[in-house]
């Protein structure tokens, strides 16, 4: 064994870099790097960086150019040699490494070269209509031990749609462990002390099968995406907490480091009993060890795989400090911790981009508005002003009609970034599956009009889980069917839509989600007003005879009496088109002339009555039907 200490390591020049090697804290403090027989015969630099060198000499990874692996068996969770061996390999190969406490200077290709920002701006300008997140849940199928078994149901059908970018969750859907052949952290299954069958009995087996064949799931997706001219982003769940209610998913690292988790004092481990119960096992980012676990994954992925970018998902899950668990806003110091983490990640990606001669973009999935983001320690405007991110993905789709896309667009565009608001599975969360297409079209139309540059889809493939045959085909048609219409605003013209107002959000996401406009109490005397945003110019559509019908549908907590008065803007609506007593729902046919493009107000009041007769408006939707063409 060799002991790497300050005397032997600090200040040494990394070959071919001209920069001093600053070892990580564990090595600087006299940690042991066990090499011995484990390194013999490995040709370590070539094994670790072989795929990178093949790519640099021959372009992107192709189906026959794959990263090699250094181990074929799950590594025990307490094994200390793997990350240190990886570090040694990088040093031998002459690679600059990001370390705790210090960072090597970014590589600059030369003064005549474009700056990292200029390179990123060029990449940002390419056509990128829809970013599709894949949470890796297809790995839970029995036949997902092959590339075709993993790809054919969810990703393969995206070919030919406006999906230009795949966002692939490299830490799995649930479980917070790598589903690729990581050398710095134990992979899914090994990270949990064995297959966590609570999610799926097949996932750990399938992850291992792909690794054992030398082409892990991340490489499968990269090959697929690049073959079909799609970008591939590595998606990082920044603090996944699904393990709070699925104990088998708790990693051995969390079990052995409880002092690095948030303070859950007084909060039951039950997401339905307490709004913060989902987060009782979240990691506290005050600790450098926690932050390191994220940036070392990012560094490894961008160095070993030909990804086009990284998206940092701060909504899975949105608690980073114990202060949030106590209902307090993050402190200035905590906010700076997160901004510094972004700075480190940007250095990592810019350095790698300079080495490979091609930019790496950074995207961030953040709360619905800047104030909510700052409250949990995420100063998104500071990130934009500091050129730390290229793409803002606001919200995770829980209150889509309330999302301030216009505000985000103005802010991001001011700093040269782009905005891709998130649609979560089926825009209006409680819309029937038969009308998923109309729902996502309505939300997308509003967002494009507000300045969105494209769309980010989350959980769109979730309804396909476990389905086969005709059921799979029918479900996929419902959920993927609207994709061809969503690439830009022009594709949405004269397509059926639903516009509406958001109803209640899951309690554990309310601290990062816009306040929904519903439910609202309707009583006698005062008029209750609800905002309705409509992107389409319905008056023009009517003049061109493109419209078939416009139906305003209102749902209440009880069936309203006949003394309910409803106004659309300044016009009182007349006879109800339909009453659905069993659904507590009424509907009106509305004239196109009464609707404005943009903001509309629905006014409701009871002409008579007292407090005992109050109603609650629980849902509001405008169904826009266009004539068949």
N, C-alpha and C positions, 0 to 999 in steps of 0.2 A: 504494500500500500504506500501511497505517497501522501504526505501531509502538505496541503497548499496553504501557506500562511503569508502574512504581509511581506516577510523577507524574500520569499521565493516568487510571489505573484505580483504584488502591487508595483506598478510602474513599468512592468515588462511591456515590450512593444508587441502588439498583435501583428503577425506576419501580414504583409501586403496592405496594411492599413495605415501605418505610421502613427497609430494612436495607442496610448497606454491601456493595458488591460486592468480593469478595476474589478476584483472578484466580488461575488455576492457576499452578503453579510455572514452567512454560515461559514464560508471559506475564510473570510478575513479574520473571523474569530477563532480560527484554528480547526475548522471542521475537517473531517476525513473524506477524501475522495477515493473510494475503493476502486482500483482498476484491476491489478493482478491478472489472473487468468481470464477474467470476463472480457477483457479487451483484445486478447490475443486472436489474431486471424480475422478481425472484424473489418479491416480497412475502413476505420470508423468515419473519417472525414467524407470518404466517397459514399458510404452507406447513408450517412445523415443528410448530405447535401447532393447526392447523386442526381436526384430528380430535378433539383434546382439547376444543376449544371446542364443536364440534358435539355431542360426547357430553354436555358439561355443560349444554347447552341442550336436549338432547333425549334424555337417558338413555344407555344403553349403545350401543356400536357396533351398528348393524344391518347387513344385507347391502348397503345403499346408502351407508352412512357409513363411509368407509375412510380410513386415514391416507394423506396424500399423500406423495410421495417427492421428494427433492431431486436425485437423480441417477439416470440410467437406465443408465449404463454402469459396469462394474467400475472401481473407483478403484485406480490403482497403489498397491502396498503401501508405497511410500516417499512417497506424497503427504502433505504436512503441512497442506494447507489444509482438509481436510474436518473434522477435529475442531475446528479453530480457528474455521471458519465456523459450525459448529454452536454453539460457545460464543458467538460474536458474536450469532447469531440469538436464543439464549436471553436474552442480556443485553438486546437490543432489545425482546424480548417481556416483559421484567420478571419473569424467572424466577430464583428463588434456586438457586444451583448449589453442589453439594458439590465441594470442591477439596482438593488435597493440602495438608496443613499447617494447614488451618482449615476450619471448617464453619459455614455460616450457621445461625442459630437456627431450630429447627423452627417452622413456621407454626402458630399457634394460632387457631382460628376465633373464639374469644371465650370469656370466662370462663364464660359460661352454657352453652357447648357441653360435650358429653361429652369426657372425656380420650381420647387415642389408645388407651390400654389398654382403656377401657370400650367404645369402638367395636370394637376387635379382639375382645374377649370376646363381644360380641353376634354378630359374624360367625363366631367359632369355634363358637358354639352351634348353628349351622344344621345340618341333616341332611347329613352327609358320611360315607357308608358306605364307599365304596371310592375311593381315588385311583389312577388308571391313568396310568402313565408311558408317553408315546409318544416313542421315541428318534429319530423322523423317518426311520426306515429306508425307509418307503414312498416317500420322495422318490427312491429309487434305481430305481424302475420307469420304464419308457419312457413310460407314459401319465400319470405323476404331474405333468405340466406343466399339468394342469387341477385345479380343486378336487375334482371328482368322482373323478378318477383317484387323487388322493392320499387321499381320505377313505373311499372305498366298501369297501375290503377290511378295514381295521383299526379305524377309529373309528366309522363308521356303524353297524356291528352292535352297538355298545355301548349304543345308544339303547334304553331300556326295561329295562336291567339296573340293579343297585344302584351302578353307577359314577356318582358325583355330581360328581367332580372329574377333569379332565384335566390332567396335568402334562406340558407340552410342552417338549422340549429345544431351547432357542433357539440353542445353539451346536452343533447337529447331533449325530448319533450319534457319529461319529468325526471328528477333524480340527480341533476346537477353533476354530471360526470361525462367525460368525453365519449363520443360514439365513433371517434376516429382513432387511429393508432398512436395515441399520445405517448411521448417519452417523458413528460414532466408530471403527469397525474395519472393515477390508475383509471383504466377505462370502465365504462358502464358494466356493472356486474362485479368485477373485482373491486371497484370503489365501494361497493356496498357489502363486501364480505361474502358475496355469492349472488346468484341471480335474484333480483327483487321481484319475485313472481306476482306481487300485488299489482304491478302494472301489466305485465304480460310474461308468460312463461317462455316466450320465444325471443324477446328483445336481446337479452344478454348473449344468448346462443348465436343469434344472427350477427350481432356486432362482432363477436369473436370469429365467426366463420369468414366474414369479409376480411378481417385483419389477417387471419391465417393464410388466406389466398394472396396476400400482398396487395390488395386493392380494397381499401376500407370504404365505408359508406360516403365519407366526404369526397374521396377521389371518384367514386361512382357518379356522384352528382356533378362534380366539376367536369368530368368527361362528357356526361350527358348534356349539360348546359352549353359548353363550348362547342360541341358538335352541332348543336342547334342554334348557334349564334346568340346564346343568352349569357349575360353576366352571371357570375355566382358570387354572392356575398356570404361570408361566414357570420352567422347570427349568434350572438353571445347573450344568454340570459344572465343578467347581471346579479340576480339574487333569488334564484328560483326557490320557492317555498312550498311546493306541492307536498313535500315530505312532511309538512306539519300535520297532514291528515292521512298520510300513507306511510306509516312508520318504517316499513321495509325499504323505503327509498332514502332513508337517512344514511348519508355516507359515513364511513368509518372515521373520516377526517372530522366531521362535525361531532361525532360521538366522543372523540378523543380531545376536542378543543372547545368545550362548552363555554369557556371564558371568552371566546371570540364571537359569540352569538349575542344578539340583542337582549336587553333586559326585559323579560316577559312578566315581571312581577305583577300579580293580580289579574293577569289576562289568561283566560282558559284556552287550552289548545283546541279550540272549536271554532271554525270559520263561520258557523251559523249562529253561535251564541254570543259572539263579540265581534265588532267590525274589524279588529286587528288580530283576531284569533288565527287567521291564515298565516301570520308572520312570526309566530312564536319561536320558530327555529331559523329565522333569517340571520345572516351574518352581519356583524357590525363593522362598517367600513372605516371606523376610527382606527382599526388595527392594520398595520402594514401587511401582516400575514394574509389578511382577507383580500386586500387590494392586489397583492402579488398573485394570488390564485387566479385572478382574472387576466392581468396583463401578461402573465407568462403563457397562458393559453393563446392569447392573441399573437404574441411574439412567435410562438411555435407554429401556429397555423399559417401566418403570412410568410414565414421563412420556408416552410416545407411544402406548402401547397400553392397552386397557381390561382388563388382567389383574386377577384377584382375589387373587393372591398370588404368591410366589416360593418355589421350593424350591431349596435349596443342597445339591448332591450332593457330599459329601466322600468318597464311596467311588469316585468316578470322577475322579481316582484317589487313593488314600489315602497319598500322600507329599507333604509340604509343605515339608520342610526337609532339608538335607544330613545333619543328625544322624540322621535315620531311615535314610538310605542307609548310614550307618556302624553301624547296629544299636543306636543310642543313643536314649534317650527325649528328647523335645523339652525344651528348657530352659524355665525359668519365663519368661524374656524372650520366647522364641518362642511360648509359649502365650499370652502377653499380646498379642503381635502379632495372633494370630488372633481373640482376644476383641475387640480394638480394631476389627478389620475388621468383625466382627458389629455392633459399636456404630455404625459408619459406615453400614452397610447398613440398620440399623433407622432411623437418622435419615432416610436417603433415602426409605424407604418410608412412614414416618410423616408426613414433610413432604408427600409427594405425596398421601397419604390425606386430609390436612387440606385441601389445595387442592381436591381433587375431591369432598370430603364423603362419602367412602366408604372403609372400611378396606382395608388390604392386609395379608394374613397372611404370615408367614415360617415356612417349614418347613426342617428340616435332616436330611439323610440322613447318619447317623453310624455309627461302628463298633459292634460287637455289645454292648459293655458300657462303662460310664464309664471304667474303668481303661485299656482299650485305646484309647479316644478320647483320653484325656489323654496317653498315651504318644506320640501323633503330633501333639500340640499343640492338641487340641480339648477345652476344659474345658466340657462340655455343661451341667453343673450350674451353673457360673458364668453361662452364657448364660441358663438358666432363671431363676436368682435375679435376674439383671439385666433380666429381661423383654425379652430380645433375640430369642427365638423363640417361636412359638405351637404348633408341631407338631414332635414328635420322631419320626423314622423310623429306628428302630434296625436296623442290619444291612442287607445287600443280599441276604439270603436264602440264604446259603451253608451255614449250620448252623441251620436253622429250629427243630428240636426242642431245641436247646441254648440258644436265645436267652432271656435273662432278662427276659421281658416284664413279669413282676410287679414286678421292681425298677424298671424304667423307668417303669411306670405309677405306682407310688407316688411316685417322684421328680417326674415331670412334673405329676401331679395336685396335688401339694403347692404348685406354683407357678402353678396355673391353666392349664397347657398340656395338650395331648392327645398320645396315642401311637398311631401307625399303623405297626406292624411290617411288614416287607417280605417278600412272597412272590416269589421269583425264578423265574418261568416255571412250574416244576412242583415246588414245595415239596421233597419228598425228591428230590434231584438225579438220582438214578439209577433212579427209578421208571420203569416202562415207560409209553409214551405212552398206552396203553389205560387206564391207571389214574391219569391226572393228576388227575381230579376227586376221587377218594378221598383222594389225597395232600394236596391243598390244603384239603379239608374237615377232615382230621385236624389239620393245623397251625393252621388258623383257629379250630377249636373250642378247642384248648389256649390260644391267645392271648386269645380272648374271655374265657375263664374266669379268665385271669391279669390281666384289667383293660384290655385293648386297647380303644381307642375306634373302631377301624375298621382297614382293611387298605390297604396300598400295594402295587400290583403293578408289578413290573419285568420286562421282557423277555417279557411274556405274548404279545405279538404277533410276537415273533421267529420262531417256527416257521412263520409265514405267508409269510415272505420267499420270493419267487420262485415261489410256488405259484399255480395258476389252476384254474378249473373245479371238477370233483368233488374233486380233491385239496385245493384250498383250502377248500372247504366242509367236508370231513371233518376236516381239521386244525383248523379254527376251531371246529368243534363239540366236539372233544376238549378244546381249551384254554379256550374260553369257556364250555363247557357247565355248569361248576359255579358261574359267577358269580351266577345267581339265588339260590343257597343261601347266599351268603357275606355278605349285608348285615348280619346280626346273629346272635347266638347262637341265637335262637329258630328261625331259618331252617334251622339245621343239625340240629335234633332229628330223630332216627330216619332220618338219611341215611347211606349207606355211607361208611366212612372207613378210612384207614390211619393208625395211630400207629406211631412208631418211634424209633430213635436215629440220630444223624447219623454218617455215615462220612466219610472224609478230604476235606479242603477243598483247592482249588487252592493250590499253594504260595505264589503271589504275593498271596493274600488272607488267609493264615493270621495275619498280624500284626494284622489288624483283625477277626478272626472268633473266636467261642467255640471252645474246644478240643472237638472232637467226641468222643463217648464210645466210638467204635469206630475202629479194630479193638482187640480185647482178647484177650490170650492166655488160653487155657483149658488147665490142666495137672492132673496128678494131685495129690491131697491138698487143696490150697487151693481154695476156691470163688471164682470170678470173678463179681462182681455188676455188673449194668448197670441203670441207671435207665430206666424207661419211664413217661412221663406220658400219662394217658388222661383226656380231659375228660368223656367221656360217663358217665352213671350206668348202667352195664350191668346191674347187679343189678335196678334198677327196670325197665329195658327188658325184661329176661327175665320179670319178674313180670307185666308187661303183655302178654306174648307178642308183643313187637315184634321180637325178635331171630331171625335165621335161623341165623347161625353166628359163632363166634369162632375164628380160626386164628392161632396164634403161629408165625411162620416165621423160621427161623434159617439163615443162610448162613455157611459157613466157607471157609478157604483150602484145605481138603482134606476129603474126605468123612469124617465122624466115625465111629469104631467103635461097637460096641454098648455100650461101657462108659461112654458119656456120660450123665451125670445132670443133669436140668434141673428147677429149681424155679421156680414162679411164686409170689412172696411166700413163704409158709411151706408151700406145697403142692407135693409132687413130682409132676411130670407123668408120665403113664403111657405107654401105647403110642403110637408115632408114627403120625400120621395119614397121612403120606406121606414117601417118600424120593426125592429127585431127584439121583441119583448124578452125572449129567452137569453139574448145576448146583451140586453140593456143598451141597445144601439139604435141610433136614428141617423138618417141620411137625407141630404138635400141635393137636388140638381142645382148647380150654380152656373150663372152666365159667365162666359169668358170676359165680357166687358167689366165685370165686377172684380176681377183679379188683376193685380199688378205684377209685373216682373220684378222680383225682389221681395221687399217686406210687405206682408199683409197682416191684418189684425182680425181675429175672430172674437166677437163680443158676445157674451152670454149673461142673461139675468132671468130671474123669475119675476113675472109681472105681479104676482101676489105671493103671499106666504110668509112664514116666520122661520126662525132658526131650525125648527123641527123638520122643515121641508127642504132644507139645504141639500144640494146635490154635489157630487164630486166628479168633475170631468177627468177621466182616466186615460183617454186616448183620443187623438185627433189626427185624421188622415184625409188628404186630398188625392183622390184617384183620378189620374189623367189618362184618358183613353184616346188614342189616335185612330183615325180611319185606316182600314187595311189598304195597303198599296201594292 
